[in-house]
Amino acid sequence: MTANAIEIRGLRKTYAGRRGAPGKEALGGVDLDIPAGSVFGLLGPNGAGKSTLINILAGLVIKTAGRVNIWGFDQDVNPRQSRAAIGVMPQELNLDPFFTPRGALEVQAGLYGVPKSQRRSDEILRLIGLEDKAQAYARTLSGGMRRRLLLGKALVHAPHVLVLDEPTAGVDIELRQMLWENIRRLNAEGMTIILTTHYLEEAEEMCDQIAIINHGQVVARDSTANLLARLDARMMIIVPEGPTDTLPTGDGIEVTERPDGAIALTYHAGQTNAEAVLASVRDAGIRIRDVRTEQADLQDVFLELTRSR
Ligand SMILES: Nc1ncnc2c1ncn2[C@@H]1O[C@H](COP(=O)(O)OP(=O)(O)OP(=O)(O)O)[C@@H](O)[C@H]1O
């Protein structure tokens, strides 16, 4: 067991351009540590470089420069051990239609050199809820079942680190719940989980650490709680007793009137306090019927970090 499941230093990837066109830099020097035992989220807009990063970890894309260490094994020095330490559930449903789920798991185990006596196909089929489909051809499985089979395939060699590329993109709520239950259970048993997702609520709920990637660079890397705390914007919503003639004003307070007559006051906790905001409302002659506050969420942090670049 190592403190960091993954250590990445100075990682660069430039895809070659076609027919003399300039190359495309997908990763521009990434340093990243992913602690063992965590559920780690990789977030970023389309084209940020997340898949490139994951595919380099999985050994599917060859890096241009930098070092990658997986579970204590340098990818260049110990390629076999570093590959054995990681399992990847890809985004595409790349299954051979002529294999049954049990067959697909056995072939995958063979590829990883897992001896027959140590194969766990039945256990994995149970985990992914496909015991009764063990002998069905992959082409007869529903999209959700295929996705679960991809998760199963990533687990055949009992990796220390499980990487999931957009595991719940386009899946229904029931399958999403099932995938998340599986992931929570595997993590509770000690597996390090790395996932990319476009669903920020999902990252907020599932991940204890997050890195935000933009244009091939890590622009933020922190615990989910700290990332959320980074934005100290607060919003106070005032419901007035009646129609308002004058809107409140005050230093550092931004005021907007909502269509339902409520007044939204945005301020920064570091600059202005709630009492000053309420005072500005009273000074405008507004009688308060109700008041509530809204917190910044990960969506706000994400937009703030990726907007200006
Ligand atoms: N095989 C390739 N050849 C050339 N350019 C590529 C290749 N794969 C990716 N790219 C480019 O590299 C950049 C990063 O792509 P990547 O797929 O890693 O991003 P991503 O963050 O995973 O995006 P998405 O969320 O859309 O999958 C993009 O500009 C993309 O067009």
The ligand as a MOL file (V3000), in Angstrom:
LIG
                    3D

  0  0  0     0  0            999 V3000
M  V30 BEGIN CTAB
M  V30 COUNTS 31 33 0 0 0
M  V30 BEGIN ATOM
M  V30 1 N -6.3030 10.8750 -31.3340 0
M  V30 2 C -6.3020 12.2020 -31.3310 0
M  V30 3 N -5.7050 12.9030 -32.3180 0
M  V30 4 C -5.6710 14.2450 -32.3090 0
M  V30 5 N -6.2070 15.0120 -31.3440 0
M  V30 6 C -6.8270 14.3830 -30.3300 0
M  V30 7 C -6.9180 12.9500 -30.2630 0
M  V30 8 N -7.6030 12.6200 -29.1280 0
M  V30 9 C -7.9150 13.7830 -28.5420 0
M  V30 10 N -7.4600 14.8410 -29.2400 0
M  V30 11 C -7.6010 16.2780 -28.8830 0
M  V30 12 O -6.9880 16.4870 -27.6290 0
M  V30 13 C -7.7670 17.3550 -26.8050 0
M  V30 14 C -8.1380 16.6590 -25.5150 0
M  V30 15 O -9.0620 15.6030 -25.7950 0
M  V30 16 P -9.6180 14.5970 -24.6840 0
M  V30 17 O -10.4580 13.5910 -25.3800 0
M  V30 18 O -8.5180 14.1210 -23.8290 0
M  V30 19 O -10.5460 15.5800 -23.8200 0
M  V30 20 P -11.6700 15.2480 -22.7470 0
M  V30 21 O -11.4400 16.1890 -21.6300 0
M  V30 22 O -11.6480 13.8060 -22.4440 0
M  V30 23 O -13.0000 15.6280 -23.5010 0
M  V30 24 P -14.4110 14.8700 -23.4980 0
M  V30 25 O -15.0230 15.1720 -22.1960 0
M  V30 26 O -15.1030 15.5160 -24.6510 0
M  V30 27 O -14.1160 13.4030 -23.7240 0
M  V30 28 C -8.9450 17.7550 -27.6480 0
M  V30 29 O -8.6570 18.9910 -28.2520 0
M  V30 30 C -9.0570 16.6720 -28.6840 0
M  V30 31 O -9.6050 17.1590 -29.8740 0
M  V30 END ATOM
M  V30 BEGIN BOND
M  V30 1 1 1 2
M  V30 2 1 2 3
M  V30 3 2 2 7
M  V30 4 2 3 4
M  V30 5 1 4 5
M  V30 6 2 5 6
M  V30 7 1 6 7
M  V30 8 1 6 10
M  V30 9 1 7 8
M  V30 10 2 8 9
M  V30 11 1 9 10
M  V30 12 1 10 11
M  V30 13 1 11 12
M  V30 14 1 11 30
M  V30 15 1 12 13
M  V30 16 1 13 14
M  V30 17 1 13 28
M  V30 18 1 14 15
M  V30 19 1 15 16
M  V30 20 2 16 17
M  V30 21 1 16 18
M  V30 22 1 16 19
M  V30 23 1 19 20
M  V30 24 2 20 21
M  V30 25 1 20 22
M  V30 26 1 20 23
M  V30 27 1 23 24
M  V30 28 2 24 25
M  V30 29 1 24 26
M  V30 30 1 24 27
M  V30 31 1 28 29
M  V30 32 1 28 30
M  V30 33 1 30 31
M  V30 END BOND
M  V30 END CTAB
M  END
